[in-house]
Amino acid sequence: MLYIPSISKRLAKSSNFTMSLFAASMAFLTYSSMYAFRKPFAAATFEGEVLFGMDLKVWLILAQTFGYMASKFYGIKMISELRPEKRAILILSLIGISWLGLLGFAILPAPFNVFCFLINGFPLGLIWGLVFHYLEGRKFTEMMGSILAVSFVFSSGLVKTIGKYLLDEWHVSENWMPFWTGGLFVPLLLIAVILLNQTPAPSEQDISLRSARKPMSKAERKAFFNAFKPGIIILVLVYVVLTALRDLRDNFAVEIWEALDIVVSPALLTQTEIPITLLLLFLMASLVLVKNNKMALFINHWIIIAGLGLAVVSTILLKIGIISPFYWVVGTGTGIYMGYIPFNCLLFERLIAAFRSAGNVGFLMYLADSFGYLGSVGIVTVKQFGILENMSWYNFYSQVILIFLSLSVVLILYTLFYFKRKLKQPVTLTREEVILKTSF
């Protein structure tokens, strides 16, 4: 489906690097376009709109995140068992359903329109797995994964800038703004997905460097989890914290800025993300130079630790008056994404390659994501309905950074030494590990 023989053949004959750069660029544009259907509503404040005693915006965030979380649990099975056929059609169909959810939000009255954000969120949660399926298990996966991953940072700021512009300059209502922002990206989405679908399968050289990536059955998923249970559980716990902080930063950026007495212009929401995007793109893509999968696995751990430390130190410096709010937003954003992005492709990619395990990144990523978004829903719920209800989003966000990211440093150090020890152990496989190693 959506196959163009002339382009596919040309890509197959091109160099591995050229093909990888093309695929990464199309993946970046595809995922950036997806964000136009997910994040522009965060540029609105829905000030004064209250539903059942709680701000409407919080209801929208909870509804969308709950839908997104539910799709991650579903994706543990769907994405891990995914086969190449019809990936492009799935991407376009799922985003189309999400767009209909935004249309429903615009035309239905409250409280029914809140449920439309549940419809909006569920299909979008599956897009990452479908897109990364084109990129994993290749020589240049780090480069491609990094380009895809920085779309999280860049596109989130971009679509909120466009949304704010529609509100301020075109006077589009807050209810219609998310729908029209998504509509502006439909042509780009169609082109990007069709071109991404021309990406050839991994070559023999790719497979020899990274191991074959095949669909995983339920028994194989269970075997993989049991083989690395302590390390995976700790990694998921840290990822829960990072996902919650990333969502807080994305969804309440305007409120956090306003608490610091900063006037939020449309351009500001993108300006803070550009240096983060460039730094992370350089940092993560450079890992393609590390051929040793075991070494790259440990480097990913140290990048996460450095990012967690940067976010904590930046927050301390703001509170004692050494840096300005702008540099704090950039510093904490860089630190959070230095921790978050390795989980989204690079850490799990190298974990599978280092142990030469049969399987795919989709299983691990959706396992982590499902609990990550469960944590994100939980932390917003606690904030709104607990004793912290009256705390500003800035104070809540900064306190979570100081407490939970400091703890996360300790946890990541544990997984670092866990996987080092695991790699040094003699090969004495359990029954489940035998199944995992011999499945294909």
N, C-alpha and C positions, 0 to 999 in steps of 0.2 A: 504493500500500500504506500502511496505517495513516493514511488521509486522513480528516479530519473536516471536511466542507464548511462547517458553520456557523462554526467557529473560523477556518478559512482565509479565508473571505470577510470576516469581521470584521477580521482582521489586514490584509487587502489594502486595506480602506477606512480604516484608522487612519492616523495621521501616520507619517511615515518614522521619527521618533525613537521613538515608542511601539512600533512594530513591531520596531525594532532592539533596544530594551531588552528586549522579551519574548524575542526570539530569543537574545540574549546570555545572559539568565538561564537559559534552557533548555539552552543549550550549556554553561554553567558547571556546572549540575547533572548533565548527562550525563557530562561529563569528570571531575567530582569522583567520581561513582559508579564510573567506570572505575577510578579509583585504588584503590578498595576491593578490586579484584581483582589489583592489581599491587604495592602497597607495604606492606601491613600486616605481612608477614613480617619486614620490617626492624626491627620493634619487638622481635623475639625475638633472642636471642644464640646459641641452640643450643650453649651452653657445654659443652665436653667432648666434643662430637660431631665426630669426625674421620673423614674418608673418603679413603683412599689418601694419607695423610700431610698432608691439608689440611683446615682447618675446614669443616664442612658448610655454614655460612652463605656462605662464599666460593664453594663449588660452586653453591649456589642462585642467587647473584647472577650468576655467569658464565653459567649455563644460561638464566636469564630474559633477561639482557641480550643473549646471543647470539641467542635467538629474536626478541627485539625488533629487534635489528640486521638480521637476515635479512628481517624483514617490511618494514623501511625500504627495503632494496634492491629488494624486490618492489614496494613502493609507488611507486617512481619511475615505473614504467609504469602500475600500476593506478590510483593516485590522479590522475596527470596526465591519464589517459584517462577518468576517472570521469564518468558521466552521472547526472542527478538520480534516476532511477528506482531504487527499492529501497534507498536509502541507509539508511533506518531499520531495515529488516529485516537489512541487513548489520551494522549496529552491534550489534543485539541478538544476532544469531547468533554473531558473533565473540567478544563478551564471554561468551556462554554456553559456547563451547568453552574459553575461558580458565578459567572457573569449574570445568569438568570436570577441567582440569589440576590445580587446587587440590585437588579431591576425590581424584584419583589420588595426589597427594603425601601426603594424610592416611592413605590405606589401604594403600599399597604399601610394602614394606620398602626400605631403602637397599641398593644404590645406584640401584634402579629408580625410586624416587620423585624423584630429581634430574632425570630426563628429563621428568617431568611439568611442571617449571618451564620447560622449553623449549617445551612445548605451551602453557603459560600465557602466555609472553611473545610468541610470534609473532602471534596475532590482535590483541593489544592495541596493537601498533605501528601498526596501520592506522586506529585510531579517531580520532586527531587529524585526519587528512586528511578523513575522512568528516564529522566535525563542522564543521571550518572551511569545508568546501565550501558549507555553508549561509550563511556569513557574508562571504565575500570579495567584492571588487569592488563595494562599496556606499559610500554617503556616510558612514555611521557605522561603517565597518569597524574603525577604530582603537578606538572605544569597545567594540565587540563583541569584537574580538580581545583587548583588554586584560582584559576580564572573563573571557574564556575562559582567557587565559594565567595570570592570578593563581590559577586553580584548581590549577595545578601546585604552587604554594607552599602554599596553604591546605589543599587536600585531602591532600597528602602528610603534613603534620603531623597532620591530623584522623584519618586512617585508622590512623596509627601510634599515636595516643592511644587510639583504640578498641581496637586490637589489644592494646596494653599493658594496658588495662583488663580485657579478656577474660582475659588471662594472670594478672593480679594478683588480681582480684576474683571472677571466675567460675571461675578455676582451669581454664580450657580449656588443653589441651596445646598445645605450640608447633607441632605438626604439623597440628592441626585449626584452630588460630586463624585462619590466612589464609582458609580455606574459609568459616567462620562469619562473619567480618568482611564478606566479599563478599556473603553471603546477606542480611545486614542491609540492604544497599543495593539489593537487587533491586527492591522496589516503587518506590523513588524513580527508579531507572534506567528502568523501564517508562514511568512517567508523563512523565519529562523527554524521552525520545526521541520518544514519540508527539506531544507538544506541539511539540517542535523541528521535527518533520516538517510542521507546518502553515505554516512560514515561506514567504511568497511569493517568487517569483523577483525578482532585482534589477530596479528600475524603469528607465525611460529616463533619468531624472535620474542615477541611480547609474552607469549605463553612460557617460554623457557626462562624469562627473567622474573615473571610474577606469579606463575601457576595459572592453570585454566580456571575460568570462572563459569560455573555451571549452576543450573537451578538446584535448590536444596529441598529435599523432602522433610517431612516433620521429624522423622527419625534422625536425619542428618543434622537438623537444627538443634535437636536435643543433645546429640553427641558432641557437637561443637561447643555448646554452652557448658556442658559438664566438664569438658577438657580444660576450660579456662575460667571456671565459675568464680573464684575469688576476685581475679583481676577484672573480669567483665562487670561484676556487681559494683565494685568500687568506681570503675570508670563511669558507669551509668549514674551513680550518685553525684559525681562531680558534674556530669553533663546536665543533670536536673537543675543544679544551681546556675550553671552558665546559661541554660535555655531560659530560665525564669528571669535572670538579669537582662539578657538580650531582649526579651519581650517587654520588660518594664521600660527599658531604654527606648525601644521602638514605639511602643504604644503611648507612652506618656512623655515624649520628648518635649512637647510644647509646655506641658504643665511643669516639668522639671526646670526648663529655662525660665519660665515666668516666676517660679519660686526664688530664682536668683536675681530677679529684677532685670531680666534681659528681654528687650522687645524682640519678638520672633518674626523675622521677615522670611518670605519663601526661600530666598537664597541661603539663609543661615542653616537650614535643614540639610542642605547639600554640602556646604562649605566644610562642616565638621567631618564629613564622611570621606572627602577626597584624599586627605593625607593618610587616613586609615587604610583606604583601599589600596593606594600605591605601595605603602609599606608592607602590607600583608601579601600583596601580589608578588613582590620581590622576595620576601622572606620564604613563603611557602613554595613558590615555583623553583627556588634555588635547590630544594631538596631533590630535584630530579638528577642533580649531579652526584648524589650519594647512591652508588650502585648497591652497596651492602644493605640488604633489607633489615638486618638486625640493628645495625648502627642507625639507620633512618628511623626505626621504631623508637629508639631511645632519644634521638634528637627531637622527635615530635613531643616526647614527654617533657623535655627541658624547655621547649618553646611554650608549652602550656603553663609550666611552672613560672616562667618569666612573665607571661601575660597576666597570670593571677597576681603576681607580685607588683606589676606595674599598676594595675587597677587599684590595689590597696594603697600603695605609696602615693599615687595621684590624689586619692581621696583625703589622705592625711595632710598632704601639702595644701590642698584647698582649704581644709578646715583650720589650718594654722596661718592662712593668709599668704602663702608663698607663691601660689599660682592663681591665675584668673579662671573664672568659670569656663571660658572657651577652651583653654588648655586642659582643664579638668575633663570636660566632655570628650575631647580628643584622646586624652590619656586613658581614661576609663574605657572608652570605646575600643581603643587599640588593644588594651589588656584583655577585655572580655572576648573580643574576636580572636586574639592570639590563642586563647584557650578554646574557643568555640569551633573555629574553622578546622583545626586538625581532626576533631571528632567527625566532621562531616564528610571526610573522604580519606585523608592522608594517614591518620593513625590506624584505622581499621584496614586500609589497603595494605600497609606494611606489616600489620599483625598477621594477616592471612599469608602474605608472601614469606615472612620470616619463618613461619612454622610449616610452610608448604602444605597448607591445609586445603582440602577441597571445600568449595563454598563460594560465597560472594559477599561483597560489602553491604548489599541491600539488607540482608538479615540483621547484621550487627547495627547498622545505622537506624533501622526502624525499631529495633529493640530499644536502643538508647533514646530515640526520638519519642517513642510512645510514653515512656516514663518522664522524659524531659518536659513534654507538654502537659502531662498530668501534674507535674510539679509547678508549672507555670500557672495553670488554673488554680491550684491549691494556694499559691502564694498571694494571688490577687484576691481570692476569696477570704483568706485570713486577714488581709489588709482591710477589706471592706466591711467584714462582719465581726471582726475581733476587737480587742482592746486598742488596736492601732488605727481604728477608723478615722480619727481626727488628725493623724500624722500626715504631713504633706508628702507628696510623691517624691520630692527631692530628698527629704530626710529618710524616708523608708528605703529608697534606692541606695543611698550612701551607707546606711547602716547594714543593709544586706551585704554590700560589697565588703565592708570592714570585717564582719563576723564570718560570713560563710565562705568567702574566697580565701581568707586566712586558713580556715579549716581545710579547704580544698587543696591547698599546697601540700599539707601533710598527707592527704589521701593519694595524691598523684605520686608523691615520693614512694609511697608504699607499692603502687602498681609498677613503678619503674623497677624496683628491686624484685618484685614478684616475677615479672617477665624475664628479667635477667637470670634469676634462679631457675625458672622453668626451661629456658634455653640451654642451661648447663646440665640439666638432669639427663641421665642415660635414657635411651629410648626404650621404655617399658610401657607399652600401650595398654590401656584398659579396653574392655570389650567395646565400649562406645567409641573410643578413639580409633580402634581397628576399623569399625564401620565407617568412620569419617574419612580415614586415610585411603580406604579401598573402594569407596562408593563409585568412583568413576574409573 
